[in-house]
Amino acid sequence: MSGRAAALVLTVAIFASGCGSALSPDQLAAADGYAGTPPTRATAGAGAQPGAAAATAAQNQAAGTPTAGPAAALSGNPDPGATPIAAPAPAEGNGGATDVGVTADSITLGTITTLTGPLPGLLRGAAIGTQACAAWANSQGGVFGRQLKVEVGDDQLNENQVRALAEKQSNEVLAFVGSFSLYDSAMVEPMQNHGVPDLGTALQSERFNSPLNWSPQPVPPGWQTGGLAYLKNAFPDASQAVGLLGADVAPTQNAGIKAVLAQLGMKLVYEQSFGATTTDFTAQIFRMKTAGVRFLIVTGDYSNYVKVLQNADQQDLKLDVFNPISNAYDPRFIQLAGSLAEGTIIYSNQVLFDGEDAAAVPEVGEFNSWLKRVDAGASPDVFALYGWTACKMFVQAATAVGPNLTRDALKNALASVTSFDGNGLLAQANPAGKVPPTCYLMLQVHSGGWQRRDDPESGFRCDGEYLQL
């Protein structure tokens, strides 16, 4: 599995530590607005607080209605900077109600993710990203005259709730788009029973292997070689003194890293797993120092990386390479680590989507702009990115189908999507063939921010392969 893919899995699981999972009351209110059934219509008043306005905007977007405040342009007002959809409504009509979730003027899509429960707001970005893309599509006139509506289901971090939501939505929506759930295998049986297409990043093997699942960047077990090969060449001595500190919630990812290290001839001198609730790495750092580790790979989340750096600094462990996986690309990592983050190197299958690559990749600006229209307080996290790109893939396939949109026609169109990059946001992958990306970027923290390292100003490095287990 690539560093990007592991970021998805690990960010989900490691939030159980409680680090980074707390939301403000306004954010919780916004998350609650998504739960269960489609929200009721409401409009934020002039005196509404920003968080309340964001919640109202999100609620109304789920219901397909325009809103006041930060999400005022959710539908009907074309954005001159947006990429148009070349799919106007035909003069003779679009065929009306062609399948489940399709009427003459709307297409209803389903999204299942974690909004409340033990870890409220855990994966809220997936819903925001999907809805932001739907809002963008609606601003351009929709797909053959049909506006997109997103029915968001809150799984409450409960496997049975995932299954129940998948069964419910399978009777109501044309397709699932942007779903992101720790228990996504529970979606598979209801989707298969009803033949519902599923566009979204799969975390569990049952969903990944489903013939109904199309991911913007497929994630088979394994790891990409390019980033580690680059680091071996850049730091040949340190590559013979590698430590792997791996979260125990991701054994497949850790195994993939070890397999690539072995293939490249890099020497692993220390290996240790840690639990999701680990908040102190003093003992591990002591053992790494004894083992002579100079090149440290960590799989975890941004809060783990911060703590590892702090403990290493306290014990004076000098590293030539600090290489967490790609979810270190998070503003909170640099904010919390401060100067200790300097020099951190990651490899990623996405461009710098928080804004740094906006000049080279126009889709970065479009993605961020529409997120803020749906929710003024939204953060462009990796979950939002995959909601956005899954929806963009849906729009592409639905446009290819034409006005007579059905589930079977959509599946046939998706079967032809053998190359997808989210308009430059992602390294190219093959959704139909479930083939992961092999191109990547090398990113490094320099002067308090993320920068490309030895990479082209735009695009990706494409000198690696994917070692599938």
Secondary structure, DSSP 8 states (H G I E B T S, - for coil): --HHHHHHHHHHHHGGG-TT----HHHHHHHHTTSSS--------TT--HHHHHHHHHHHHHHT---SGGGTTSSSS--TTS---S----TT---S--STTB-SSEEEEEEEE--SSSSTTTTHHHHHHHHHHHHHHHHTT-BTTBEEEEEEEE-TT-HHHHHHHHHHHHTT-SEEES-B-TTGGGGHHHHHHHT--EES---SHHHHH-TTEE-SS---SEEESHHHHHHHHHSTTGGGSEEEEEETT-HHHHHHHHHHHHHHT--EEEEEEE-TT----HHHHHHHHHHT--EEEEES-HHHHHHHHHHHHHTT---SEEEE-GGG-SHHHHHHHGGGGTT-EEEESB--TTTTTTTT-HHHHHHHHHHHHH-TT----HHHHHHHHHHHHHHHHHHHH-SS--HHHHHHHHTT---B-TTTTB--BBTTTTB----BEEEEEETTEEEESS--SSS-B----EEE-
